[in-house]
Amino acid sequence: MIKKMIMAGGALALLSSVTLGVPLISYARCGVSWLQSSASDAMPLEWELKRARQMIADLKPEIEMNAKSIAREKVGVARLEKQLDETNQRLTKTQSDIERLSEDLRSKNDYFSYGGRTYTTAQVQNDLGNRFKRFKTRRATAEKLSQMLSARESSLQAGQERMETMLGAKSQLEVEVENLQARVGALRVAQTSSQLNLDDSQLARTRDLLDEIATRIDVEEETMSVDAEYFSEIDLDEPSDDNLLDDISSYFEGSPEQKSGSLVAIQLN
């Protein structure tokens, strides 16, 4: 769907640039960038973390290739060091032979004996000249080898430093991914806890309703108890005639007006 929207946006931008002008291309680019950003934001965090882990894993072939290049360079540097060492040894030996022949020629002898054989002054001088030429050539070669060795050693060191930097960066990325994974886990736990709070709220409302029902039952039970106590009592004492006579005497022992009225009432009756 997003791909279709991007293609449609591109076609619209092309048509608009032809009909209305080039500035609309910037709007199209902005739209494409917005679509890409929206698509990225819509991806779950867990998916993005898996993608990051895969990208870190994809560094392995590159690291292995660089490791092989460094290993080959190490072998090449070792061979160059060996070649330079052998060349320097030959130079030392040749220089020693040249100095020996030079000293012999300075003695002004007509013949010279080397290795059980006798040579004339001309032969020795010719051999000395050849040795000196080879010495200068070999010495120039040694200087070139030394320069090459120095350059390759510098390159090797730089490569090793880059490799160490890459490995360190890879390790740092792995640590950061683990940290982000822990943060996402904590976020999901917090979100789950938030959802559980909604359930707690429902439970609390239910608890309040049950408490209200219990209170109403308590009130009605208490009301029934009061009615039975004050309005439904059974008189356990037997009625007494003495009490009746006492009530009449007490009634007529009031004020004179009350007595006169009482007598009139009795006579009328």
TIFI-964266 format. One record per residue: residue number from 1; x, y, z of N, C-alpha, C in turn. Coordinates in pm, 1 decimal, m for minus. Layout:
# residues N
SITE seq      n_x      n_y      n_z     ca_x     ca_y     ca_z      c_x      c_y      c_z
SITE NUM        X        Y        Z        X        Y        Z        X        Y        Z
...
This chain:
# residues 269
SITE seq      n_x      n_y      n_z     ca_x     ca_y     ca_z      c_x      c_y      c_z
SITE   1     82.1   m118.9      0.0      0.0      0.0      0.0     86.8    125.7      0.0
SITE   2    184.1    127.3     85.8    274.6    242.8     93.5    352.4    259.3    m35.4
SITE   3    393.2    143.5    m94.2    467.1    148.7   m220.2    381.9    210.7   m329.0
SITE   4    252.4    174.0   m331.4    163.2    231.4   m431.7    146.9    380.6   m410.9
SITE   5    140.0    421.5   m282.5    126.0    564.6   m253.6    249.5    641.1   m297.3
SITE   6    367.2    580.6   m275.6    491.9    647.0   m317.9    497.3    659.2   m469.2
SITE   7    458.8    551.1   m539.7    459.3    554.9   m686.6    359.0    657.8   m737.1
SITE   8    240.8    662.9   m674.0    140.7    760.5   m715.6    189.5    902.4   m690.6
SITE   9    256.0    920.9   m576.3    309.7   1053.7   m546.7    416.6   1095.3   m646.0
SITE  10    501.3    998.1   m684.7    605.0   1028.3   m783.2    546.1   1064.6   m917.8
SITE  11    443.1    990.1   m960.1    378.3   1021.1  m1088.1    312.3   1157.6  m1084.0
SITE  12    246.6   1188.3   m971.4    183.7   1319.2   m957.0    286.1   1431.2   m959.0
SITE  13    401.7   1406.6   m893.5    506.7   1509.7   m893.4    560.5   1532.6  m1032.8
SITE  14    578.4   1423.5  m1110.6    628.2   1437.0  m1248.4    530.3   1513.9  m1333.3
SITE  15    400.9   1480.0  m1321.2    299.5   1549.7  m1399.8    290.0   1696.0  m1360.4
SITE  16    298.3   1721.1  m1228.7    289.5   1859.5  m1181.8    408.5   1942.0  m1226.4
SITE  17    528.0   1878.7  m1228.4    647.8   1951.6  m1271.0    639.7   1990.7  m1416.7
SITE  18    570.9   1909.4  m1494.6    558.0   1940.1  m1637.6    454.9   2048.4  m1660.2
SITE  19    344.5   2040.3  m1584.5    233.2   2131.7  m1609.2    243.4   2262.4  m1530.7
SITE  20    290.8   2252.8  m1405.4    288.5   2371.3  m1319.3    425.9   2425.8  m1286.8
SITE  21    530.6   2347.9  m1306.9    663.5   2400.1  m1279.0    745.3   2308.3  m1192.2
SITE  22    876.9   2331.9  m1193.3    972.3   2248.5  m1121.2    957.8   2255.3   m970.6
SITE  23    918.6   2369.3   m906.4    915.2   2374.7   m759.5    829.9   2267.7   m693.8
SITE  24    730.9   2211.9   m766.6    646.9   2109.8   m704.9    723.9   1981.5   m676.7
SITE  25    841.2   1965.5   m736.1    921.7   1846.1   m707.7    959.7   1840.7   m561.3
SITE  26    985.8   1959.2   m504.3   1021.5   1962.1   m362.4    906.0   1913.0   m276.2
SITE  27    782.8   1946.4   m316.5    667.0   1895.8   m242.4    656.8   1744.4   m252.9
SITE  28    685.8   1693.0   m371.3    681.2   1548.0   m389.7    785.9   1479.3   m303.2
SITE  29    906.5   1535.1   m300.6   1011.9   1477.4   m217.3    974.4   1481.3    m71.2
SITE  30    912.6   1591.5    m30.5    868.4   1603.4    108.2    763.4   1497.4    140.0
SITE  31    672.3   1475.0     43.8    569.7   1373.7     63.9    626.8   1234.4     75.0
SITE  32    722.9   1203.4    m12.7    786.8   1071.8     m7.1    858.9   1053.0    125.9
SITE  33    930.6   1157.1    170.7   1001.3   1149.6    298.0    902.9   1128.6    412.4
SITE  34    788.3   1196.9    405.3    687.6   1181.3    511.3    630.8   1039.6    512.9
SITE  35    606.3    983.7    394.6    554.1    847.4    386.9    654.2    747.5    444.6
SITE  36    782.0    767.2    410.5    884.3    677.0    462.8    894.5    688.2    613.9
SITE  37    888.1    810.9    664.8    895.3    831.5    809.4    774.1    770.0    878.7
SITE  38    656.0    785.9    817.7    535.3    728.8    876.8    541.7    577.3    879.3
SITE  39    594.0    518.5    770.1    606.5    373.1    765.4    702.1    323.5    872.7
SITE  40    810.6    398.9    894.8    907.3    359.5    997.8    846.1    369.2   1137.0
SITE  41    768.5    476.2   1162.2    706.3    492.9   1293.3    599.6    387.6   1319.7
SITE  42    539.5    334.8   1210.8    433.5    235.2   1228.1    488.1     98.0   1264.6
SITE  43    616.1     75.0   1245.6    675.7    m55.6   1276.3    684.6    m75.2   1427.7
SITE  44    651.1   m193.4   1478.3    665.5   m219.9   1621.9    811.3   m211.2   1665.3
SITE  45    831.5   m171.6   1789.5    967.9   m158.4   1841.2   1040.4   m292.0   1840.4
SITE  46    968.7   m400.7   1869.7   1032.1   m533.0   1869.8   1085.5   m567.4   1731.5
SITE  47   1008.7   m530.7   1628.2   1052.2   m557.3   1491.4   1176.9   m476.2   1457.2
SITE  48   1178.1   m350.2   1496.6   1294.2   m265.6   1469.4   1418.1   m317.7   1541.6
SITE  49   1400.5   m370.9   1663.0   1514.5   m427.8   1735.4   1567.0   m551.3   1663.6
SITE  50   1476.2   m634.7   1611.1   1520.4   m750.5   1532.9   1596.0   m705.5   1408.6
SITE  51   1548.4   m599.9   1347.4   1617.1   m545.7   1229.8   1756.3   m495.9   1265.6
SITE  52   1768.0   m429.9   1381.3   1898.8   m382.2   1425.4   1992.9   m499.2   1452.1
SITE  53   1940.8   m605.3   1515.0   2023.8   m723.7   1539.3   2070.4   m786.0   1408.4
SITE  54   1981.2   m788.4   1309.0   2019.1   m845.4   1179.6   2126.6   m761.4   1112.2
SITE  55   2116.2   m629.5   1123.5   2216.5   m540.9   1065.0   2352.2   m561.2   1132.8
SITE  56   2349.9   m582.8   1264.2   2476.1   m610.3   1334.3   2533.7   m743.5   1288.5
SITE  57   2444.7   m842.9   1270.7   2491.7   m973.6   1222.7   2547.3   m963.4   1081.2
SITE  58   2492.7   m872.5   1000.6   2540.8   m854.5    863.7   2681.7   m795.5    858.5
SITE  59   2729.0   m742.5    971.8   2866.1   m691.0    975.8   2969.7   m803.3    975.5
SITE  60   2927.8   m925.2   1009.0   3021.6  m1036.1   1021.7   3097.6  m1063.6    892.4
SITE  61   3030.7  m1074.7    774.1   3108.1  m1099.7    651.2   3210.3   m990.9    622.4
SITE  62   3172.4   m867.4    646.0   3266.1   m757.0    622.2   3385.0   m765.8    717.5
SITE  63   3357.4   m797.3    842.8   3465.5   m811.4    940.8   3557.2   m926.5    902.1
SITE  64   3499.2  m1038.8    859.7   3580.6  m1153.5    818.7   3665.3  m1119.8    696.6
SITE  65   3608.9  m1045.9    600.7   3684.8  m1006.8    482.9   3801.7   m916.4    521.3
SITE  66   3776.8   m821.5    610.3   3884.7   m733.7    656.9   3990.1   m812.2    734.3
SITE  67   3945.8   m911.0    811.0   4040.9   m993.5    886.1   4131.9  m1071.1    791.1
SITE  68   4074.4  m1123.0    681.9   4155.9  m1195.1    583.4   4254.7  m1100.2    515.9
SITE  69   4209.2   m979.2    485.4   4299.0   m881.1    423.0   4414.9   m847.7    516.7
SITE  70   4384.8   m831.6    644.1   4490.1   m802.0    741.0   4585.4   m920.3    753.8
SITE  71   4530.2  m1043.2    752.6   4615.2  m1161.9    762.8   4708.6  m1172.3    642.6
SITE  72   4653.9  m1146.8    522.3   4739.8  m1149.9    402.0   4846.9  m1043.0    409.0
SITE  73   4810.7   m926.7    458.5   4908.0   m818.4    469.0   5016.3   m853.0    570.0
SITE  74   4978.6   m919.5    678.1   5078.2   m962.8    775.5   5178.3  m1059.5    712.3
SITE  75   5125.9  m1153.9    633.4   5214.4  m1249.9    566.3   5306.6  m1177.8    469.8
SITE  76   5250.4  m1082.4    393.7   5332.7  m1006.9    299.7   5439.9   m925.4    369.6
SITE  77   5404.1   m863.8    481.0   5502.5   m784.6    556.0   5611.6   m874.6    612.4
SITE  78   5574.0   m992.3    659.8   5673.8  m1085.9    713.3   5771.6  m1130.0    604.7
SITE  79   5720.7  m1159.3    485.1   5809.3  m1197.8    374.8   5899.6  m1082.0    333.5
SITE  80   5843.4   m962.6    332.9   5924.5   m845.7    296.8   6033.1   m821.1    400.0
SITE  81   6000.6   m840.9    526.9   6101.6   m826.3    631.9   6213.8   m929.2    613.4
SITE  82   6174.7  m1052.1    580.2   6275.3  m1155.5    558.6   6363.7  m1122.7    438.9
SITE  83   6302.4  m1074.8    331.5   6379.4  m1038.6    212.4   6473.8   m923.1    241.9
SITE  84   6426.7   m825.5    314.2   6512.2   m711.9    347.9   6626.0   m755.9    438.9
SITE  85   6597.9   m845.1    532.6   6702.5   m894.8    621.7   6810.6   m969.7    543.2
SITE  86   6767.9  m1056.0    449.1   6866.0  m1128.7    366.9   6947.4  m1032.8    280.4
SITE  87   6882.3   m931.6    226.4   6953.8   m833.7    143.4   7056.6   m757.8    226.0
SITE  88   7020.2   m720.1    347.0   7114.3   m648.2    432.5   7233.4   m736.8    472.0
SITE  89   7203.7   m864.1    494.8   7314.1   m956.0    524.9   7411.2   m967.2    406.7
SITE  90   7358.4   m978.3    286.2   7444.1   m983.0    166.4   7521.4   m852.7    150.3
SITE  91   7457.2   m742.0    178.9   7527.0   m613.6    169.0   7643.4   m607.3    266.2
SITE  92   7619.2   m657.2    385.8   7727.0   m657.5    486.0   7844.1   m744.0    439.8
SITE  93   7812.5   m863.1    386.0   7917.7   m952.6    336.6   7990.3   m891.9    216.0
SITE  94   7914.0   m833.5    124.5   7975.5   m773.4      4.8   8062.7   m654.9     42.1
SITE  95   8014.4   m574.5    135.4   8096.0   m460.2    178.8   8226.0   m506.5    242.0
SITE  96   8217.7   m613.9    320.0   8339.9   m667.8    380.1   8436.4   m718.3    273.2
SITE  97   8387.7   m788.9    168.9   8473.4   m838.1     61.0   8533.9   m723.0    m17.9
SITE  98   8454.6   m618.7    m42.6   8506.3   m502.9   m117.8   8618.3   m435.2    m39.3
SITE  99   8599.8   m420.5     89.0   8704.3   m357.8    170.6   8831.0   m443.2    173.2
SITE 100   8814.6   m575.7    174.5   8931.5   m664.9    174.8   9006.7   m653.7     42.9
SITE 101   8935.9   m658.7    m70.4   9001.2   m648.5   m201.7   9065.4   m511.3   m219.6
SITE 102   8998.0   m408.9   m168.1   9055.4   m274.6   m179.1   9186.7   m265.4   m102.1
SITE 103   9192.4   m322.7     14.7   9315.2   m321.9     92.8   9425.9   m400.2     22.3
SITE 104   9386.9   m512.9    m40.9   9487.5   m592.2   m111.9   9544.8   m514.9   m230.6
SITE 105   9459.8   m446.3   m303.3   9509.6   m371.3   m419.9   9598.9   m254.4   m377.4
SITE 106   9576.5   m202.2   m260.7   9660.9    m92.5   m214.4   9802.9   m140.1   m179.0
SITE 107   9816.6   m272.2   m164.6   9950.7   m325.7   m131.9  10045.3   m326.7   m252.0
SITE 108   9997.3   m301.3   m369.7  10077.6   m293.1   m493.6  10141.3   m426.8   m532.1
SITE 109  10084.0   m536.9   m488.6  10136.4   m668.1   m529.1  10090.8   m700.5   m671.8
SITE 110  10167.7   m788.9   m734.9  10132.7   m827.5   m871.9  10036.1   m944.8   m875.3
SITE 111  10041.7  m1027.6   m774.0   9954.3  m1145.4   m768.6   9890.1  m1154.6   m629.2
SITE 112   9769.3  m1215.5   m632.1   9694.1  m1231.1   m505.6   9635.1  m1371.9   m503.4
SITE 113   9636.5  m1433.1   m386.7   9589.4  m1570.6   m371.5   9461.4  m1571.4   m286.5
SITE 114   9353.6  m1633.5   m344.0   9224.3  m1643.2   m274.8   9166.9  m1783.6   m298.1
SITE 115   9137.7  m1855.7   m191.9   9076.7  m1986.9   m203.4   9163.7  m2087.4   m275.4
SITE 116   9297.9  m2078.6   m261.1   9388.2  m2172.2   m324.8   9415.9  m2141.7   m469.6
SITE 117   9373.3  m2027.0   m519.2   9399.4  m1987.6   m657.5   9467.4  m1850.5   m658.1
SITE 118   9543.2  m1826.1   m764.6   9620.9  m1702.1   m776.7   9558.8  m1615.3   m885.9
SITE 119   9548.4  m1482.7   m856.6   9487.8  m1387.0   m950.2   9582.1  m1267.7   m966.8
SITE 120   9577.4  m1213.1  m1088.1   9660.3  m1095.6  m1116.2   9592.1   m971.1  m1062.4
SITE 121   9668.3   m861.7  m1065.4   9612.2   m735.5  m1017.5   9495.1   m692.0  m1103.8
SITE 122   9504.0   m712.0  m1234.5   9394.4   m673.9  m1324.2   9268.5   m754.7  m1295.1
SITE 123   9284.3   m885.2  m1269.3   9168.5   m968.3  m1238.2   9101.6   m925.4  m1107.3
SITE 124   9185.1   m896.7  m1010.5   9129.2   m854.2   m882.0   9057.8   m719.8   m895.0
SITE 125   9120.6   m629.6   m971.3   9060.2   m497.8   m989.0   8927.6   m507.4  m1065.7
SITE 126   8924.2   m594.3  m1166.3   8800.3   m613.8  m1243.0   8689.8   m673.9  m1154.6
SITE 127   8728.9   m773.0  m1073.9   8631.9   m834.8   m982.2   8582.1   m734.4   m878.1
SITE 128   8673.4   m647.6   m832.2   8633.3   m545.4   m734.4   8533.0   m449.2   m794.8
SITE 129   8556.8   m410.4   m922.2   8462.0   m319.5   m987.8   8323.7   m381.9  m1002.4
SITE 130   8319.5   m510.0  m1040.0   8189.8   m577.9  m1053.3   8118.1   m589.2   m918.1
SITE 131   8195.7   m624.9   m816.7   8136.0   m635.4   m683.4   8078.4   m501.4   m636.2
SITE 132   8150.6   m393.8   m666.6   8106.0   m262.1   m622.6   7975.1   m222.1   m693.1
SITE 133   7965.1   m254.1   m823.5   7840.9   m225.6   m896.1   7722.1   m302.6   m837.2
SITE 134   7745.7   m432.2   m811.4   7637.9   m511.7   m754.2   7600.1   m461.1   m613.7
SITE 135   7703.3   m415.6   m542.5   7676.4   m364.2   m408.3   7585.2   m242.0   m414.0
SITE 136   7615.5   m150.5   m505.4   7533.2    m29.6   m515.8   7391.0    m63.6   m560.0
SITE 137   7378.8   m158.4   m653.2   7244.8   m199.7   m697.2   7166.6   m264.2   m582.6
SITE 138   7236.9   m354.6   m512.3   7170.9   m422.0   m401.9   7136.0   m323.9   m289.8
SITE 139   7220.1   m227.4   m267.9   7192.6   m129.3   m163.4   7070.9    m44.1   m201.2
SITE 140   7059.6     m7.7   m328.6   6941.6     66.5   m374.4   6815.2    m18.9   m358.5
SITE 141   6831.8   m148.6   m388.6   6717.9   m239.2   m370.6   6678.0   m248.1   m224.5
SITE 142   6776.2   m253.3   m136.6   6747.1   m259.8      7.0   6674.4   m134.2     53.9
SITE 143   6714.3    m20.4      1.1   6646.7    103.8     37.9   6501.2    103.0     m7.9
SITE 144   6477.2     53.1   m130.3   6340.1     42.4   m179.5   6259.2    m55.0    m94.3
SITE 145   6321.5   m168.3    m62.0   6252.9   m265.7     22.6   6219.6   m206.0    158.9
SITE 146   6313.2   m128.2    212.2   6289.4    m65.4    341.7   6172.7     33.0    334.1
SITE 147   6165.5    110.3    225.9   6054.5    203.7    208.1   5921.6    129.5    193.5
SITE 148   5926.0     22.4    113.6   5805.3    m58.6     96.3   5760.8   m119.3    228.2
SITE 149   5856.6   m169.1    304.9   5823.9   m230.2    432.7   5763.4   m127.8    528.2
SITE 150   5821.9     m8.2    529.3   5769.6     96.1    617.1   5626.7    133.4    578.7
SITE 151   5601.3    146.4    447.0   5466.7    181.9    401.1   5365.9     71.7    433.2
SITE 152   5405.9    m52.8    409.7   5313.1   m162.8    434.4   5289.6   m183.3    584.0
SITE 153   5391.8   m159.2    664.7   5371.9   m167.6    809.2   5275.0    m60.3    857.4
SITE 154   5288.1     60.0    800.9   5194.2    167.1    836.4   5052.4    131.6    793.3
SITE 155   5040.7     76.4    671.5   4909.6     35.4    622.1   4850.8    m75.7    708.2
SITE 156   4936.0   m171.2    747.4   4890.7   m280.5    831.4   4844.0   m229.5    967.0
SITE 157   4919.2   m138.8   1024.7   4880.9    m82.5   1154.0   4748.2     m7.8   1144.0
SITE 158   4733.3     70.1   1035.0   4607.0    141.8   1015.9   4490.7     44.6   1000.4
SITE 159   4514.0    m63.9    925.0   4409.3   m164.4    908.5   4372.4   m231.6   1039.3
SITE 160   4473.2   m262.0   1119.9   4445.6   m323.0   1250.7   4369.1   m226.7   1340.6
SITE 161   4404.3    m99.2   1335.3   4332.4     m1.9   1416.0   4187.6     10.2   1370.2
SITE 162   4166.9     10.1   1236.5   4030.1     14.1   1185.7   3952.3   m110.1   1228.2
SITE 163   4019.3   m224.8   1223.9   3953.3   m348.1   1265.8   3914.6   m341.5   1413.1
SITE 164   4006.4   m293.7   1496.3   3976.2   m280.1   1638.4   3861.4   m182.3   1661.2
SITE 165   3863.0    m73.3   1584.6   3753.3     23.0   1596.0   3620.8    m38.6   1554.6
SITE 166   3622.6   m115.1   1446.2   3500.8   m179.9   1398.3   3448.8   m281.4   1500.0
SITE 167   3540.6   m361.3   1555.1   3499.3   m460.1   1654.8   3445.3   m391.8   1780.2
SITE 168   3512.8   m282.9   1820.5   3463.8   m209.0   1936.5   3326.5   m148.0   1911.1
SITE 169   3307.8    m92.5   1789.6   3178.3    m35.3   1755.3   3070.9   m142.9   1750.4
SITE 170   3105.3   m260.0   1697.6   3009.4   m371.3   1691.8   2969.1   m414.0   1833.1
SITE 171   3067.1   m424.1   1921.0   3036.0   m460.4   2059.2   2948.4   m354.5   2125.0
SITE 172   2977.7   m227.0   2097.6   2897.7   m118.9   2153.5   2754.4   m124.7   2101.7
SITE 173   2739.2   m155.0   1971.4   2605.0   m167.8   1914.1   2528.5   m282.3   1979.4
SITE 174   2597.1   m392.7   2003.6   2531.2   m506.3   2068.8   2484.8   m469.0   2209.5
SITE 175   2570.1   m394.9   2281.6   2532.6   m352.0   2416.7   2412.7   m257.7   2410.9
SITE 176   2414.1   m165.7   2313.7   2303.5    m71.1   2301.9   2174.3   m141.6   2264.9
SITE 177   2183.1   m242.9   2178.7   2062.9   m319.3   2142.6   2006.7   m389.6   2265.9
SITE 178   2094.4   m448.9   2347.6   2048.7   m514.7   2469.6   1984.1   m414.5   2564.8
SITE 179   2042.6   m295.6   2573.3   1986.2   m192.0   2659.0   1848.2   m149.4   2609.2
SITE 180   1837.3   m130.0   2477.5   1707.9    m93.2   2420.6   1605.7   m205.1   2438.8
SITE 181   1651.7   m329.6   2427.4   1562.2   m442.9   2449.2   1507.6   m441.8   2592.3
SITE 182   1594.9   m411.5   2687.9   1551.3   m404.3   2827.7   1452.3   m289.6   2847.7
SITE 183   1478.6   m177.0   2780.4   1387.3    m62.9   2793.1   1250.8    m93.4   2733.1
SITE 184   1250.8   m163.4   2619.4   1123.6   m202.5   2558.0   1049.1   m298.9   2649.3
SITE 185   1122.6   m392.6   2710.6   1059.3   m484.4   2804.2    996.2   m411.7   2921.3
SITE 186   1069.1   m314.2   2976.7   1014.5   m236.1   3087.6    893.1   m155.3   3043.2
SITE 187    900.1   m103.2   2919.9    786.9    m27.4   2865.9    664.0   m115.7   2852.5
SITE 188    684.2   m237.6   2801.4    570.1   m328.4   2784.9    511.7   m367.2   2921.3
SITE 189    597.8   m388.4   3021.3    548.6   m419.9   3155.4    467.2   m303.9   3210.9
SITE 190    517.5   m180.5   3189.2    444.8    m62.9   3236.8    310.0    m50.4   3167.1
SITE 191    308.5    m77.2   3035.4    181.8    m71.7   2962.9     84.9   m178.4   3012.0
SITE 192    134.6   m297.2   3040.9     50.3   m404.0   3094.1     m3.4   m366.6   3231.6
SITE 193     83.3   m306.8   3315.5     40.1   m262.9   3447.5    m68.1   m156.7   3436.2
SITE 194    m53.7    m68.8   3337.9   m154.5     34.4   3316.1   m288.5    m26.7   3279.1
SITE 195   m285.4   m130.7   3196.0   m408.7   m199.2   3160.4   m468.5   m269.7   3281.2
SITE 196   m384.5   m326.3   3366.1   m434.1   m392.8   3485.8   m497.6   m293.2   3581.8
SITE 197   m451.5   m169.0   3581.2   m512.8    m67.7   3665.0   m657.3    m44.3   3627.0
SITE 198   m688.8    m55.5   3499.4   m827.3    m44.0   3456.6   m910.5   m155.7   3518.4
SITE 199   m858.0   m276.4   3521.9   m927.5   m387.3   3585.4   m942.7   m361.8   3735.4
SITE 200   m840.5   m306.9   3799.3   m848.9   m274.2   3940.6   m959.5   m172.6   3966.0
SITE 201   m975.5    m77.9   3874.5  m1081.3     21.2   3889.2  m1218.6    m44.1   3881.8
SITE 202  m1235.9   m137.1   3791.8  m1362.5   m209.7   3781.4  m1388.9   m290.9   3907.9
SITE 203  m1284.0   m355.4   3957.7  m1297.9   m431.7   4081.1  m1334.6   m340.3   4198.0
SITE 204  m1274.2   m221.0   4198.2  m1304.1   m126.4   4306.2  m1450.6    m83.5   4301.0
SITE 205  m1502.0    m56.7   4181.0  m1642.4    m19.4   4168.5  m1734.2   m133.3   4214.2
SITE 206  m1697.9   m254.8   4180.3  m1776.6   m370.0   4224.7  m1772.9   m382.9   4376.5
SITE 207  m1653.7   m360.5   4434.2  m1639.6   m365.6   4579.5  m1728.0   m261.1   4647.2
SITE 208  m1731.6   m140.7   4590.9  m1815.0    m34.0   4646.7  m1962.7    m71.3   4640.6
SITE 209  m2004.9   m132.7   4529.0  m2144.5   m173.5   4516.1  m2181.3   m277.3   4621.6
SITE 210  m2093.6   m376.7   4641.2  m2121.1   m479.0   4741.8  m2126.7   m418.6   4881.6
SITE 211  m2037.3   m322.0   4909.5  m2040.0   m255.2   5039.6  m2171.2   m178.8   5058.5
SITE 212  m2218.5   m113.6   4951.8  m2344.5    m39.5   4959.9  m2462.1   m133.7   4986.4
SITE 213  m2461.7   m249.0   4917.1  m2567.7   m347.5   4939.3  m2564.0   m398.1   5083.3
SITE 214  m2446.5   m428.4   5133.5  m2433.7   m475.9   5271.3  m2481.3   m371.8   5370.6
SITE 215  m2452.5   m243.2   5342.5  m2496.4   m135.7   5431.2  m2647.9   m126.6   5434.6
SITE 216  m2711.4   m135.4   5318.1  m2857.0   m129.9   5313.2  m2918.8   m246.6   5389.5
SITE 217  m2860.0   m365.1   5374.7  m2911.7   m480.9   5449.0  m2897.5   m458.3   5598.7
SITE 218  m2784.4   m402.2   5641.9  m2763.9   m374.3   5784.1  m2867.7   m275.3   5835.4
SITE 219  m2897.1   m171.9   5754.5  m2994.6    m70.2   5795.9  m3132.8   m130.8   5811.2
SITE 220  m3173.9   m211.7   5712.7  m3305.9   m272.3   5718.7  m3316.0   m369.6   5836.0
SITE 221  m3209.8   m445.6   5861.2  m3210.6   m536.1   5976.2  m3220.0   m459.5   6107.0
SITE 222  m3150.0   m345.8   6117.0  m3154.4   m264.0   6237.6  m3292.1   m202.4   6256.2
SITE 223  m3355.6   m161.4   6143.3  m3490.3   m103.3   6150.2  m3590.3   m205.3   6202.1
SITE 224  m3583.9   m327.8   6152.4  m3672.5   m432.9   6199.0  m3651.4   m460.6   6347.8
SITE 225  m3529.9   m452.9   6390.9  m3500.3   m476.8   6531.9  m3561.4   m369.2   6619.1
SITE 226  m3556.7   m242.3   6575.6  m3614.5   m131.6   6651.4  m3764.7   m144.5   6657.3
SITE 227  m3828.8   m177.6   6545.5  m3974.3   m194.0   6543.1  m4017.7   m303.6   6639.2
SITE 228  m3947.4   m411.8   6641.8  m3982.7   m522.2   6731.0  m3964.8   m483.7   6876.5
SITE 229  m3866.0   m396.7   6902.9  m3836.4   m359.5   7041.6  m3938.0   m261.2   7097.5
SITE 230  m3982.4   m163.6   7014.6  m4067.6    m56.7   7065.2  m4214.9    m73.9   7030.8
SITE 231  m4243.7   m151.5   6932.6  m4382.9   m160.7   6889.3  m4438.6   m302.5   6894.0
SITE 232  m4366.4   m398.5   6923.2  m4415.6   m536.2   6922.5  m4381.6   m610.1   7051.9
SITE 233  m4374.1   m534.9   7162.7  m4341.9   m599.9   7287.1  m4464.7   m671.6   7343.5
SITE 234  m4446.3   m784.1   7406.1  m4552.4   m861.5   7471.9  m4548.7   m831.6   7621.8
SITE 235  m4669.6   m785.9   7682.5  m4675.4   m753.8   7825.1  m4688.8   m884.2   7902.2
SITE 236  m4587.5   m914.9   7972.7  m4586.1  m1040.1   8047.4  m4656.0  m1030.0   8182.6
SITE 237  m4692.2   m905.7   8236.9  m4758.7   m887.8   8367.6  m4911.5   m899.1   8351.7
SITE 238  m4978.1   m960.9   8450.9  m5124.5   m974.7   8450.8  m5189.1   m842.5   8493.3
SITE 239  m5305.4   m802.4   8436.0  m5373.3   m680.6   8478.3  m5420.5   m691.5   8624.4
SITE 240  m5415.9   m581.1   8701.4  m5449.8   m580.2   8845.0  m5560.5   m477.6   8872.9
SITE 241  m5661.9   m515.3   8951.5  m5770.1   m422.9   8989.0  m5719.2   m313.9   9081.7
SITE 242  m5623.3   m344.7   9163.7  m5566.6   m243.3   9254.4  m5509.0   m128.0   9175.1
SITE 243  m5448.2   m154.6   9073.8  m5391.3    m49.2   8989.7  m5501.1     37.9   8931.1
SITE 244  m5612.9    m18.2   8895.9  m5721.8     60.5   8840.1  m5778.8    157.5   8943.1
SITE 245  m5799.9    109.3   9067.5  m5853.3    195.2   9173.4  m5756.0    306.2   9208.0
SITE 246  m5630.8    273.2   9206.9  m5530.1    375.8   9235.4  m5531.6    483.4   9128.8
SITE 247  m5550.0    447.6   9008.1  m5554.7    544.8   8899.2  m5674.9    637.4   8914.2
SITE 248  m5791.7    581.6   8956.8  m5911.4    664.8   8972.9  m5894.0    762.7   9088.6
SITE 249  m5842.7    716.3   9199.3  m5819.5    803.7   9315.0  m5722.8    913.9   9281.2
SITE 250  m5620.9    880.3   9208.8  m5522.0    980.7   9170.3  m5581.4   1082.2   9075.7
SITE 251  m5672.9   1040.1   8994.7  m5734.4   1130.7   8898.6  m5822.7   1232.6   8967.8
SITE 252  m5902.2   1187.4   9073.4  m5996.0   1275.8   9140.1  m5933.2   1353.0   9253.5
SITE 253  m5813.8   1333.2   9282.1  m5746.6   1408.0   9388.6  m5673.5   1529.9   9333.0
SITE 254  m5725.0   1583.3   9230.0  m5660.9   1699.6   9167.9  m5713.5   1828.0   9225.6
SITE 255  m5728.8   1936.0   9145.6  m5771.8   2069.4   9187.4  m5921.8   2070.1   9216.8
SITE 256  m5980.0   2173.7   9298.4  m6123.0   2181.5   9330.8  m6206.2   2191.7   9206.3
SITE 257  m6157.4   2265.9   9103.5  m6234.4   2279.5   8982.2  m6249.3   2143.4   8917.0
SITE 258  m6141.3   2066.8   8922.4  m6148.5   1935.0   8863.2  m6245.8   1846.4   8940.2
SITE 259  m6246.5   1857.0   9075.8  m6337.2   1776.0   9157.6  m6482.2   1812.5   9130.7
SITE 260  m6515.8   1948.5   9124.9  m6653.7   1991.9   9100.0  m6700.4   1942.4   8966.4
SITE 261  m6610.4   1956.7   8872.3  m6648.2   1911.8   8738.9  m6673.1   1764.4   8737.0
SITE 262  m6595.7   1694.5   8816.2  m6610.7   1549.6   8819.4  m6742.5   1510.9   8884.2
SITE 263  m6784.9   1578.5   8994.0  m6907.8   1549.9   9061.6  m7028.3   1579.0   8973.4
SITE 264  m7022.6   1695.6   8903.7  m7132.8   1729.6   8812.6  m7147.0   1624.0   8707.0
SITE 265  m7035.0   1580.5   8662.9  m7040.4   1480.4   8557.8  m7100.1   1352.7   8608.9
SITE 266  m7067.5   1318.0   8735.9  m7122.3   1196.2   8792.4  m7273.3   1206.5   8814.7
SITE 267  m7322.4   1330.9   8865.3  m7464.3   1347.8   8890.0  m7542.5   1342.6   8760.6
SITE 268  m7491.1   1404.3   8660.8  m7560.1   1402.6   8531.3  m7573.7   1262.4   8480.6
SITE 269  m7474.5   1187.1   8506.3  m7482.8   1048.3   8459.3  m7583.9    972.7   8540.7
